[in-house]
């Protein structure tokens, strides 16, 4: 796992890990190695979750995301405003599911039905198709995770394989099979754990999926016992545990990635089946469960292992799919059947909505906080238009841009 002074590289064949030390950087941020290689310090990204003191990550997001009068805080919400349509992806419906921000400040859309990765450049507001090699079939992957080497690991749903994407060279590799076969709806969302392994949230899989990016291998983890269609998304809690977002599971999933132990005593959420899709870590260290079938927003508190029912959102059903933390500490919820973006204020337990997106039913699947403070919505059937939420161009710096790459925020 990278520290604050190094970049860890990995060759496409997985061999000969390269470590670039940033201790010898000139005043312009340039690093020269033997006069041949020049890399700027903007490539440096922070990926070191601190689990020794869980208050540290809570303090980080409380200070970085909710501090008025700070230079990174120029972000406001006004009910009935904030949504604009971005470029058209020129793909059929269901092309992508979820997205991941890479250290190069571009957002990569994970292939669902598409044979190619989607590439969104938030600086130029442009979209392009990237490399093929994602495999055949539909609903291949549901979300992705940035690994410690700057690669994006796709979470296999109907794909029988784990696929890894190298953003800087635009290449996919297929290093491992899950052994669960194709079209099984195996996993749904994932997250990078403090031990450097990527944890796949089990949907139909009876076991938790574990992918080790250091040697590109897949391992079947602990059984969860929550049946099929169990979980839809994973969130890294401040204490280092992985919290699985319940879909048909009646309880919130709690998993210790260090010991590979699933805790069957997670709290009941009482919101029925198809309840939630994705979760977001809030500035107070609690985890907001994004309501899909649930009529209420619910919040899991890792300090008590309790779940609380919060405000009702007022959308009939299948309201939202995924979410992201905005620079002002509010939770931005990606609209599925909701006609507008949902904005949840966990401090005051209130919800408001943007202007209507006008993109039809099941519009978006996932949200990503971009390097310029905007939240990018990944199009599903939204007339194939990227969604952009945020009223202001926030004044942000490298510290903010490094922090939003942390696995607490950057995943489906």
N, C-alpha and C positions, 0 to 999 in steps of 0.2 A: 504494500500500500504506500502511495506516495506521501512524502512529508511536504512541508511548505517550501522546501528549497530544491526540490528535484522533480524532473519529469521521468516517468517510467515508460519506455517504449517497448513494443513487442513486434517482432517480425511476423509477416503474414503466415509463415509456416509454424509459428509458435515458438521458435527457438531463439536463443541468444538474446535474452532481455537486455536492453540498453538503458543505462541510467545516465541522465544528463544533469550534472550538478550546476545549480544556479549561483554558487558562491562566488563565481568569477564573472560578474556581469558589469558592464561599463555603465556610465551615468545615463546613457541613452537607452539602456535596457537591452543591449545587444550582447550575445554570447558567441564567441568565436572558438572553434575547436580545430586546432592544427591548421588554421587559416582556410579550411575548406567548407566547414558547415557553419551557417549563420542562422540562429534561431532567436526570435525576440521573446522577451519575458512575458508577452501577452499570451504565449502558449501555456504558461504555467497555470495549473489549476489545483485547487485545494480539494482533497478527497480523503479526509482523515477524521471520521466521526469520533468524538471523544465520549467514551462510555464510562470512563473512570469517575466522572462527576457529571451526572445527568443535568445538573443545573446549568452547565456551560452552554449546551446547545439551546436551551430555553432562553438563556441570557442573550445569545447570539441573535436569535430571530426576534426577540423582544426589542433589542437595540437596533438591529438593522432594518426591521420591517415596520416598526411602529413608533419611531422617534421623530416627532415634529421638530422642525428647525434644523434637521440634519441635511447635508447636501444630497443624500440619496433619497430624501423624502420629498417628492413633488408629485403626489398621486392623490386624486380625489374621486369620489363617487357621487354622481348626481342621478337620482332615480329617473328612469326613462331616457338615459343617455349612455354613451360609452361604447356601443357596438358599431363596428364598421366591417364591411366585407373586404377581404383581401383578394389576391389573385386566384384565378380558377385553376384547379389541378389537372384539368383535361383528362380525367379518369372516370371510369364507371363507379357507381355507388359501391360502398364497402371496400374501396381500394385500400384504405389505411385504418389502422386501429392504434391510437396512441402515438405519442411522439417523445423525443428525447433531445435535450439541448447538449450539444457537443462543445468541447473547449474552443473550437474555431468560431463560436458564436452563431452557428447555424443550427436550425432545428430539423431533425430527421424524422420523417413520418414512417412508422413501422408498417410493413406490408401486411395487409389482411388478404384481400383478393388480388391485389396488384402483384405483378412479377418483379416490380422494381421498387427501390426505396424512393421516397419523396424527399426533396430538399427545399426547405424554405429559408430564404435569406432575409431576416427581419430588418437589416439595415437598408437594403434596397427594395424591400417588399416585393421580392420575386420568387417564383417557384420553378423548379426544374426536376426532371426525372433523373434519378441516379442509376446505379448499377442494377442489373438483373441478378439472377442467381439465388432468388429467395425460395425456389421450389415451386411445385405445382399445387393446384387445389384452391379451395376457398377458405376464408377465415383461418389462414395459416398461423398467424401470430396475433396475440392480444397484448400489446405493450412491449416496451423495451427498457433496458437498464444500461446506464453508462458504467463501464467497468474501470478498474484502477489504471488501465493502460490507454484510456481514451477511446476504446472501442465501444460499440453498441451491441448488446446481446439481446436478441429477440426472444420473447417468451413464447414457447410453442403451445398452440391451442390445437388446431387440427394437423399441424405439421408433426411428423414423426421425429424431426431433428431439431436440435438447437442450431440456429444460424447466427453468425457474428459478422458485423459490418465494421470496416475500417473507414472512417469518414475522410481521413486525409489522403487516401489513395483510391477511394471509391471502389472497394472490392468487398464481396461477401465470401465467407468460407463456411463450410458445414462440418464442424469438427466432431460432433457427437450426436448420438441417437439417444432418445429417452427410453427406448425399449417398450413404449406404450402403444406403438402403432400409429397409423394415420387416421384422421377423422374421428378422434376420440374425445375432443374437447378437454384436453388434459389439464392445462394451466391457464390462469387468467391474471396477468399482471405479476410483477416481481419487484425486488428491491435488493440493493447491495448491502450486505451485512458487515459488521465491524471486523469480521475475520477474513474479509476479502472475497467471500463467496457470494454468489447471487442466488437468492431464494425465490423460487417460483411458487406463487399461490395456487393451491390445488382447486381446480374446478370439478372435473369428473375423475381426476386421478385420486386413487386412495392414499397416495403418499405425497409428501411435500417434495418438490424438486430442488436439487442442489446442483448448481453449476460452478465449477472452479475455474476461473479465467486464467489462473497461473499456469495450468497445464491443459486447459481446454477439455475437461472431462465432466461428465454428468454422473450424479449419484442419486439413487432413490433414498430419500430421507425418511423421517418418522411417518407413521400412519396417523391420520387425524380422526377417523371414525365419524365424520359428519355427512357421509353419503355423497351423492352426486350433486352437481351444480352448487357446490359448497361455498366457495369464496370467489370474490371478484376484486382483486387488488390486494396489495400489501404496503404497509407503512412502517418505516423504521422509527421506533419509539426512542425517546432520549436516553433510556436505560440500556439500549442495545438489543432489546427484544424486537421481533418482527410481529406486527399485528395484522392478521388477515381480516379483510373486510367481508362480512357475511352476506351471501346471496340467499341460498336456501338454508344454510346452516342457522339453527336457532340461537347460536351463541357467537360471540366475537372470538376469533381464533387468536391464540397466544402461543408464540413459538420462540424457543431459545436456540439461536443458530450455533452457539458455541458448543452446547451439549447435544444438539439435534434432538430436542425434547419438545413435544407438543403437549400443552396444558389443556386437558379436557374440561377444566372447571371454569372456562371463560364465562362471562356474564351473559344472561339472556337479554336479547334486545327487544323482543315482543313486537316486532314490526312485520311479521309474516314472512312469506317466501318472496324471492326476487327483490329483497329489501334494499340493498345498496350496491353501488358500482363505483369503486375507488374511494380513497380516503386522503385527507390532507392533514399534516401536522400544523397545528396552530401555534401562535407565539407564546401561549401559556403552557405549552407542552402537551396539551390534550389533542386527541385525534378526531377530526370531524369526519363522520361517515356520510358520504354523498348519497342522497336519497334517489333510488331508482323507483321501485315499487312502494317504498315507504312514504307515507304522507307527511312524515316529520323528519327534520334533521336530528340526528343523534350524535352524541359525543362520547368517546371512550377516554377515560382518565387512567393513564398507566400507573399513577401513584396509588390508586385505590383498586385498580382492576374492575372498576364499575362503569356502567354505561348509562347515560341519561338521555331522556327524550326532551328535545328542545322544541323550537318553534315549528309550526306547521307551515309548509311552503305554498299550499293552495293549488297545486297542479294535480290533476286527476290521477294520473298514473304515469310510470316510466318517465319521470320528470327530468333527471339529470344523469350524465354518464361521465364520471371523472371530474377532477377539479384541480385548482392550483392556488397557492398562497400569493396574494398580491403584495406589492411593496408597502401598503398601508396596514397590513396585518389582517385584512379581510379575506374570506375564502370565496374564490370565483368558481362557480359551478357550471360545468359545460352542459348546454341544453340538449336533451334528447327529444322528448315531446314538449318540453317547455317552450313557449314562443319567444322567450328572452333568456339572456344570461342571468343566473341567480347570483346575488352577492350577499354572503352571510357574514354578519358581524357577531363574532363569538362573545365579545365583551358585553354587548347590550342584548344579545340573543334576539336579533332582528334580521329580517330578510327584506331585500328590495330587489328590483329587477332593472335591467337595462332597457333600452328601446328594443322593440321586436326585431328579431334577426331576419324574418321573412324567408327563411330557407327551408320551410316544410318540416315534415315529421322526421324524427330520429336524425337530427341535423348533425350533431358532432359527437365524437368519441374520444374524449380526453382533452386536457388543457395543459399547456406548458408555459411557465413564466420565462419570458425571453430576456436577453441581456440588456434591453433598453427599457425594461419595466412594463412592457405590454404583455398581456396574457394571450397566447395563441391557441385557438381552438382547432382541433384536427377534424376535417370534414369527413362525414360518413355519407349521408344522403342529402347533404345540405346544398343541393344544386351545385355541388362540387366546388364550393367557394370556401377558402380559408377564412376563419373568423378571427377578428382582432378586437380585444377588449382593453380599454384604458383611455382616459380622457387627456392625460398629459404625457409629454415626453419627459420621463423622469431624468433627473441629473444623477447619474450613477457613475461609479468608478470601478477599478479592477477588484476591489475588495468585495463589492456586491456581486460582480460577475463571477468571482471564484466561489462565493458562498452559495449561489443558486445552483451550482453544479453538484453540491453535496447530495448524498443519497437520501437525505431527509426530504428533499424537495423534487429531485430530478428523476422521475420514473412515472410509469402509469400507476 
